[in-house]
Amino acid sequence: MGKLLSSLGVLLILGCDPFVTEFEDSSDAVMYGANSKSDAAYDSGDVKVVTWNIRFGIAQFPFFGDSCGDDVILDDDTIEQNMAAIADSLNAMDADIVLLQEVDVSSKRTGYMDQVQYLLDNTNLNYGCYASMWKADFIPSDGIGRIDAGNAILSKYELTDAERIQLRLRTDQDGLTQYFYLRRNIVKAKIPALTQGSQDFYAVDIHATAFATDDTKQQHIDKYVETLAEIHDGGDLFVTGGDLNSVPPGSSTDFCESDMCDGDDYHTDQAEEYHKEGSYFENFEGEPDILLPLYAAYDSAIDTASYNLPEHFTHAPSTSLLIDDTTATMYDRKLDYLFTNGTWDSSSGRTHQAAWELSDHLPVSAVLNLGGE
Amino acid sequence: MKKIIFYFIIASLVFGETKKWDAHSAYLLPQKRWEMGLFQPFRYGYSESIEYSVHPLWFFVMPNLSIKKSQSDFAGFTSASQYKMVYATPFLNMIAKEGIMGIIAPEFRMPPMLGLSASWLMSKNMAGVNLTLNGGLDLGVTFGDLDTRSTIDIPLVYHRLGVYYNKWGIHTGLDVQKNISEKIGVLVDFDLRLLPGLAEVQIDPDASKLMGEYSLEHKFLLIWNKSENFRVLTGYKFVMGEYPYGSDMRLLPYIPMAETWVPIIELQWARKKR
């Protein structure tokens, strides 16, 4: 009988992993390494940083969740081509640190490709850490099925102390939807090779809520500011960035009409929702200025004089191009940012709009002055 | 209503292999006796040598029929052959949809697909233990293009539907049942499903996709026979196998939101037609 109970105990342990993975407020990120590491020992000098929401490698695919599309699962060959193009772009940028959002590591929708490992093996980046924002054995909706998607930091130099910091869940959803929904996070890692004297060096990556209509976005930005302040107040150095799903101060805040799909109805009394989720940036008081604390405290890769210029727009829904054949809206707002408590090279901030076909977000890069040069 | 049907069908997959009054043995039901359970097919002893069974609730969305026929004893074992037919297309297209309960992505339309299965069953009572061995061949006949991205990658389901993507499969199993008192019995079974060569029909020959070939299922049930016409079963089912995403194992039934395993509870009834 004892053996029987022991065997049952083993089965219970092995066979009862959570169906949907929930996370502690703070937990370890998943560590990665390239199968073949390039020789890239840091030998002083500046450090190039990129942030990019790569839309899990589906490029302009009309995915049902974030565009006017109806499709869910892209074919493997196209995903491979898209990921190869993303890897080529990263190699061309020759970044030392890359902050990625919307990376799939084991998802039905992208053929279960481990995109973190793929990028490490196909770029000059050597180390990575990953934090899931959506991890479930099976999502019983829209054919999504198994999913594991999240944020990743890739670096030429070794990462340590990688931490996943949980962001508050949305409160404008019912319990069942919330259970199966995203658990957004900040991922933070130390890069010992870039330590400056007594200053440790950190990379911090965030993907804030896109579709919440309550104050979840404020909570996410507050937690982000708090995380950065802890590093700064500790006397250490950081580079940070991500998809903040917030427009810069002074930007337009209502994109409902430009994001509207066939059959949608917004801004009318008959509309089911007056504003389109994710396309309106005044859901609560102060939302248009939600990024002011970041601009006030830290150096931005794209400065305040430029952040609302079209050449620094980083996003448009992927199917905007399809709305009518004569209007090509490749990007019409800025949602992606880079900051540091150090100093960016003043002319280095770039928005890589030529890469618009590879995602519905564009990469932003800048060079950090480091090593006193 | 669709949700109720869907939950019932998923539950039936968990409970559906439950060993009943020798349902999975080579023994046939006595003539004119019927048996059914909450999650079991309806079985009917048509004659001394023929037994029919059908999942009544499945039938309207997934037409199915099984025939068991007695055969000559073999090596001292009571023997029977069993033939199953299922038409899964209507149900699969019902769950290929947008929104909640969209189990298959809405861009896929499943073609007409016929599942055929033939098994050989051999049973023997050895020192008070009822032993049954089974093995057979599964065929998945599709009449049109079946997109390999439309698989449902969850335990119990993936390997059963895998036969349509692989065109064929093999199954084998062992059932052991013993009465430990007049009213109480136990059942332990093991079932192995193989989908040989599944990799050949996968789009990407990536190593992680060469798997998806086997599933091992194990069940333990405690049985309380209240009478000849009613019994209650409880226990667990354990599944392990290779899937498109890698290997996985799970103890069932599992309640996602509560994140816990719960015991199987199955009620079964039987009567003899006058």
Interface residues (C-beta under 8 A of the other chain):
Chain A: L8 L11 L12 L14 G15 C16 D17 P18 F19 V20 F64 D70 D71 V72 I73 D75 D76 D77 E80 S106 K108 G111 Y112 D137 F138 P140 S141 D142 G143 I144 G145 R146 L176 Y179
Chain B: A96 K97 E98 G99 I100 M101 G102 I103 I104 A105 P106 E107 F108 R149 I152 D153 I154 I203 D204 D206 S208 K209 Y236 F238 V239 M240 P244 Y245 G246 M249 R250 L251 L252 Y254 P256 M257 E259 T260 W261
